[in-house]
Amino acid sequence: MIFSKRRELLLFPLENLKIAIFSIKNQRLERMFRKINMSERRSNLEIVAEILRISKKGVKKTRIVYGANLNFKMLREYLEKLEKAGLIKHLPENGGLIKTTEKGNDYLQQFKGLKEFGID
């Protein structure tokens, strides 16, 4: 009886390990395909949409840099333009968070619509 309980305990972690390994492999595949797609040059519209998507909930610059695959110099240039256009707002009282505005969300919706038609 005790042996069977131990065996069950051993089986469940093994199953969880299989699930974890499968998940890791899927994440690696997704990154690989993302890198293949990223080898093509992105348009300014795509970069702007990516910045707006990442900053929907309010994030720091570092999160945008890594998420949009930009360097800090490029990000600074984009943020200046986006803030002037009213697509994002800088929240210094919240630790310097950057957040997409309602106008920025409208831009994202329009961009998604264009992508559905194959235009990007």
N, C-alpha and C positions, 0 to 999 in steps of 0.2 A: 504494500500500500504506500509506504513512504517512498519507495523507488519511483512509482508512477507519478506521484506528486512532483518529485524532483525533475522527472522527465518532462512533465508539462511546463514547469517553470523554465526549464532549459529551452523548450520549443518556442515559447513566446518571445523571449529576447532574440532568438535567432530569426524569427519572422519579422520582428521590429528592425533588426539589423538589415535584412533583405530590403525592407521598405526604405530604410534610410539610404542604402547604397543606390537603389533605383532612383530615389529623389536626387541624390548628388549627381548621378550620371545624366539625368534630365537637365539639371541646372547647367552642367558643363556643355551639353549639346546646345542649349539655348544661347549660352555665351558665345559658343563657336559660330552659330548661325548669325548672331548679332554682329560679331566681328566681320563676318563675310559681307553682310549688308553694309557695315560701317566703312568698308574699304572703298565704297563709292562715295564721292563727295556729296555732302548734304547742301541743300540750298539754304539761304538765309531764312526762308519761311519755315523750313523743317526745324532749324535750330531754334528759332523763336518759339515754335509750337512745343518743342521739347522742354525748353526753359519754363514755359507757362504751365505745362503739364506737371513738371516736377514741383513747382512752387505753389500748387493749388492750396495746400494746407498750411503753408508758411514754413520755409526752410532757411537754413543758413547757406552762405555762398559755397561752402565746401561741398555740400550735398548736391548742389547744381553742377559744380565743376565735375564731380565724379559721375553723376547721372547723365549729363549731357555730353560728356567726353570733350570738355573744353579746358583751356588753361585759364588762369585767373585774369590775365590781360584781356583775352577775348571776352570773357564773361563780363568784365567791367564795361567794355564797349557796348555789349548787348544790353546790359542792365540800364545804362544811361539812356539809350534809345527807347527802351521799353518803358522806362519811368516817364520820360518826356511825352510818350504817346499815351500814357495813362493805362497801360496794360498790366503793370505791376505796381506795388507800393512797397516802400521800405519802411519797416516798423522798428525804429531804434529803441523804443520803449520795451519791446519784447526780445531784447538781446540781439537786435540787428536782423530779424527775420525778414525774408522777402516773400511776398504773398501776391498771388494773381488776383487782379481786380475783376469786377463783373464784365468790364469791357474786354479783359484778357480771356475770360471764359467764353465770351461771344466769338472772339478770334478762334479759339480752339474748336468751337462747334462748326464754324465756317470752314476751317482747315480740314476737319473730319469729313465734311460734306464733299469737299473737293477730292479727297483721297478715295471716297466711295465711287466717284466717277472716273477714277484712275488718273486724276490730275494732282500732281504734287511737286 
